[in-house]
Amino acid sequence: MTDATPLVEVSDLTVHFAGRGNVLGRLLGKGPVVHAVNGISFSIGRQEVLGLVGESGSGKTTTGRVLARLVAPTGGRIRLGGEDWLCLSGSALRQRRRDVQMIFQNPFASLDPKWTVERIVAEPLKTHGRLAGPELRGKVASLLESVGLDPRLMTRYPHQFSGGQRQRIGLARAMALNPQLLIADEPVSALDVSIQAQILNLLAGLKASHRLSMLFISHDLAVVRHVSDRVAVMYLGTLVEIAETKTLYRSPRHPYTQALLSAIPDPARRKTRKPISLKGEIPSPLNPPSGCVFHPRCPMAQARCAQETPKLRPLADGQHAACHFA
Ligand code: SF4
């Protein structure tokens, strides 16, 4: 159950990067532009898990990184607990940063190999000046216990742990400041299937015990279904569909979502949907197609689709889809 006021409100978020191009073009500001995210809007409720799915290059990771303020957007607004999150700077930003934490696909890359686990998990607590000495050590021990790790291992280094254990260390560090929002970017895709289930159950437990909201980013629709209250689908920097998880998996309305879901078994129907094959590859974000960005691959495309960009519009049951014919 979630509160009515969203914790996160994203409006018209846009992220464009300078592409490689030639040096002169870049200096003149006339080089190629990567359209990573193009005017997306969504919200995340309190204690809600929003799954964000899409193929590689859809802009989902960039969206997560903007939310964590690791990447600056080109345009748009983000409100966090009613406050303008993108306008915060200096000490106000440092104070509020503790409320938004992120875990990554490859925890090994985000853990300093020269630091012990104790130092890694203690670091955010020290930075925010909360604890020191035996009190700090006790807090690290309880954080490690909360993610299912033996606190006696805190003197070890990241390379002495398995992939699943390293993800648990990353989670202990992320939870150290008791955040309101956890951004999990492909947190289980590098793990064995049996370990994936353990980490997903751990995330569900932390969500309940810490009253967390979560943006769960993944390319794996089966995993997203397992953890999310609602699911948003991205394609080439745009949000094409968003709905309650049950609604989306039962009756996807956007042709892209239909194609993605047709490839996975549907236990509710006790059969697999007829696979829908898409033409070609996802186009380059350097030169997105006109009109509906999905039109070159869409099995339902009509002449209008190449001219007119469909808006994300409400359908029944709170479902939204960006398709002229949904
Ligand atoms: Fe396909 Fe046209 Fe709908 Fe885009 S607007 S998803 S191209 S039918």
Residues whose N, C-alpha, C, O or C-beta is under 5 A from the ligand:
A	BS01	SF4	P255 C292 F294 H295 C298 M300 A301 Q302 C305 P310 A322 C323 H324 F325
